[in-house]
Structure formats: structure tokens, C-alpha cells
């Protein structure tokens, strides 16, 4: 896909990976970038177009698709952790929120913008996923489950939107230097690295981005039997 001259929309674009996406798109020549966020006043960059969007509010999603009818790239980046949900005890509230934002929010935006992308020649739909799409962890079961479901959704969207010429890209990353992973003491990659790799994938017509070595190792091991370590 030709990013130069494109019109893009990025959800959760006021900080972290979302803001890095907006900067990378502009650096590669995008003509216009909508920064879709819950609070437009939180967008400080003057060279993007703020747009009110809570991905869990279906009326706002529909309004955003109407207002941004010129987009050719949609990046579903908005997400939450839901870390407070424990595996075997306590409330499911965090997990419910993770599903509402990470899965159903992505789904709602994809539904609303698929016809827009079709009218504008196909374009691209990018979903920000995670290595947690493939690795269950007792410490954050709600987040991992939401990302596994989001990966499945991404695969379904790729198949469904192929005939309209939409490039559907899944971006997987381990820990990234953002507020979402601020509690983790582990090696991290930068949001700028994630964004640059993703834009390169768009330009090269690739549909999957594995941003770091740990993520690549996990993906490569998916075909191993579950009891392989015992062999």
C-alpha cells in the first residue's frame, strides 16, 4: 500500500503507541491523520485532526465513520489491560472492560469503517495485538483472553475484507515502553519501533508484524505439541 498521500485514522492516538503511529504515518507522507480519542483536548500535536471516539460507544463509532469518510487506513490501537482481574478469585470487571475495549471496540470500528475503506479503494485495517494473543498467563488472564479473541477477529476480518481489497494487518508485540506496561520490569521496545515496523509492513503489503525477538519465538513455537517440553 502507498502510505504517501493516504488519509489515516488512529484510535487511542494521544499517547504511547497510538501517538507513535500518527508520527510514523506523517513521516512517511500521509496527507492527513485523524487522532481518534475519548477527549480531543488531550491531543497536543497540531498537525493531526482530533476526533472524538470512545470505541465502546456505538453512536460515537458511527459518527466517526461519518466524519472521517475519506480514510484509507484505519489503525485500531485503543486498548486496556484489565490487569485487576485475577484468574481464580475476585471480580471479572477488569476482564469485561478488556473485552469491551480490545475485542468489541476493535470489532465495532472495523464494522463501521469497512464500507468507508471499500469506497476509497480498499486501503488497510491494522489491529494492534500482542504476544499475549498466543500465551496465556495466570497473572493477566483477562488481557490475554481479549487479545486472543482480537487475533481471531483479525483473521476473520482479513478473510472477509479480501474481496474489497483491504489489507488487514495484525501487529504483535511483547512489552512496549508505554503506560500500559509501566508496572513491568522487563526488556521493552519503543512505541516508535512498533509504529515504524507497522508502516513498513503496510508499504510492503505484509499482513503480520512480529515486532521483537520474543514475539517471533512464541509465534514459531505455536506448532509444537503442548507436551513437547516433557519429551
N, C-alpha and C positions, 0 to 999 in steps of 0.2 A: 504494500500500500504506500502511496505517496503522502507522507505526513506534511510536506511543504504545501502550504495553501489550504490545509484542512481546517475544519471547524470542530473543536473537541469540547466535550463536557466531562468534568471530573467530579465525582461525589466525594465528600469529605476533604475538600481541597484547601482548607485554610491552614493546614499544618502537616508535618510528617511526610509520609509517602505521598499523600494527595497533593500537597503543595509542590513536592519534587516532580510529580507528574506534570503539573502545569508548567513548571520552568523548563523541563526537558522538551515538552511539546513546542513551546515557544522558541527554544533554542534551535529546534530542528525545522523551524519555519512555519509552524501553524499560524493561520491567519487570525484565528480567534479562539479563545478558550473560556468556556463558562466554568466558574468556580462555584459548584453547587454545594451549598452548606445550609445548616439549620439557621444560622444567624449571618446574614450577608454582611453585617457590620464587622464581623470577625475577619473578613478578607482584607488584607492590607496592601496587596500588590495592585498597583494602579493600571497594569497592562492586561488584566483579566476582567471578565464580566461577572460580577457576583450574581448568584441566582439562588433564591430561597428554595431549599429542598430538604425535607425530612423524609428519608426513603421509606419510613414506616407509615407515612401519611399519604393515602392513595389520592386524595384530592390535590396535594402538592405535587405528587409524581405526574399526574395528568396535566397539571398547569405547567410544569417544567417542560414536558414534551411539546406542549403547545407553544411556549415561549421560545424554546430552542429548536425550532423546526428546521434549522439549517445545519444541524450537526452531522458529521460524517464519522466521528469517533466518539464512543461512549466508554468511559472508564469507571467501573463500579469499584470504588475504593473504600467507601464508608464502611466502618466495621467497629465492633465492640468485642471485649474479651469475655465477659461473663464469668470472670475468674472466681467469684464468690460461691458459685455452685460446687459443692463437694460431691464426690461420687456416691457415697453410701449414707450420707446424712444431710439434714438441713433442707433449706428451701430450694426450689427449682427456678426461682425468679431470675437469676443470672443467666441460666441456660435458656430460658424462654426469651429473654432480651437478645441473646446472641443469635437465636434462630430468627427472631423477628427482623433484626438488622442485617445480619450476614447472609442469611438464606432468603427470606421473604422480601427484604428490601432490594437485594440484587435481582430477584425474580421480577418484582414489580417494575423496576427501572427497565429491565430488559424487555418486558412486555410492552411498556409504553413507548420505548424508543425503537423497537424493531421496525415498525412501519415507517418511522422517520428515516432510519438508515436505508430502508429499501427505496424510498422515494428519492434519496440522494445518491443512489448508485451502489448501495451495499455497505460500503465503509467497514468499520470494525467495532467490535464489542469486546472489551477487556475486563476480566474479573480478577480482582486481587485475592488470591487464595493463600495457601500456607503449606509448609511441610506437614502441619497438623492435619491436612486433608487425608494423609496416609498413615499417621501414627497416633494411636490412642494413648492418652496419658491420664492416669488417675488424678493428677494434680489440677488439670483443667479439662474435664470431660465435656462440659457444655460447649466450650470454644471449639474443641477438636471435632465434636459431632456436627456443629454448624458448618465447619469448613469442609468436612467430608461430604455433607449434603450439598454444599455450594459447588464442590468439584463435580458431583454427579449432575447438578443442574447445568454447569458449564458444558459438559459433554453433550447433554440433550440439546442445549441451545446451538452448539456447533453443528449438530446434525440437522436441526430444524431450520436453521438460517442459511445453510449452504446454498440452497437453490436461489436465494435472493442476493447471493454474492457477498455476504457478510463474513468477514474474518473474525472468528471467535477465539480469543486468546486467554489461556489460563496462566496466571503468574504465581509461582510458588516460591516462598522464601522461609528461611528459618528466622532467627531473631534479628530484628531491624532496630536501629537506633531511633526509637520513637517513644512517645509517652506510653503507648500500649505495652511496651516491653521494658519499661524503666525499672521494674522490680526484679529483672533477671540479671544475675551476674554471670554472663556467658559471652563468648565471642559474638559480635553482631556486624552486620553490613550496614551501609548507609542508605537512607532513602534515595539519595541521588544515584547510587549504583543500581538499585531496583528500577528506578524510572528510566535510566539510560538503557539498561538491558531490554526493557519492555518496548521502548520506542524503536530500538534496533530490530526487535522481533517484528514489529509492525512493518517496518520498511522492507524487511527480508521475507515477508509473508509466512512467518512461522506462527504456530498456534500454541506453543507451550514455552514458558520461560522458567528455567530452574536456576535461581539466582546465586546459589552458593554451593560449595562442595558438599556440605552435609545434606542439603536437599537432593542433590544429584545422587548421592549414595543411597538415600532412602528410596528414591524412585527406582534405582537399579535393582534394589533388593526386594521389590514387591513380588517378583516372580518366585522367590524362594519359598519352599514349604514352611509352614508355621513352626514345625518341629525340627527345622534344619539345624538349629544350634545343638540339638540333642544327638545328632547323628555323628 
